[in-house]
Amino acid sequence: MNGFDVLGVGPWATDAEIKAAYLRLAREYHPDRFLGSPYEAAAQERMRRVNAAYDSILNARARPLKPPAIIRVRRRESMADRIIRNFFY
C-alpha cells in the first residue's frame, strides 16, 4: 500500500488536496480521541501510517529530480593517435 492509498487520494492530487486528506484523517484517527478506549492502539498504528504516508509524499515531491547520469564513452584510439603517441612519447 503506497502513501496515496493510505491518504485516499490519487497520484495526480494537488498539494492542497493531499494536505486536506491528511488533516481529515488526522482528526479522525488522532490517538487523543481514543484515550482509554479499546481502539487506542489501532488508532495509534493508523495515525503512524498516515503520518508516514504524508511525509513520504511530501519528501518525494520536494526532492529535485536528478539529471540523467552522463555516460562517458571511451573512444577508440585511431591509427594517427597511435603513431603520434609512439613518435612523441
Phi, psi and omega in degrees: 000125181268176184298326180293321178294320180297317181279346179078029177234166178265166179296343180275356184296146178282168178298323179294320179294321178294317179295319179296320178294320178297313181296322178297314180290326178295320177293322184287320187249013181298132184299335179295336178287340186245022180300131179076003182264155176293347180266007185298314181294320179295321179294321178297317179295317180296320180293324176299317180293320179295316178297317180295320179296314181297316179297318182294322179293315180295319180294321180292324180283332181277337182288127179290148178287136180278140176291154179298147181296140178275125181261123178268125178256124179280122182279152180287144179284128181278168179299320180295320178298319180294318180297313180297316181298316181288328183284316186267342184248000000 
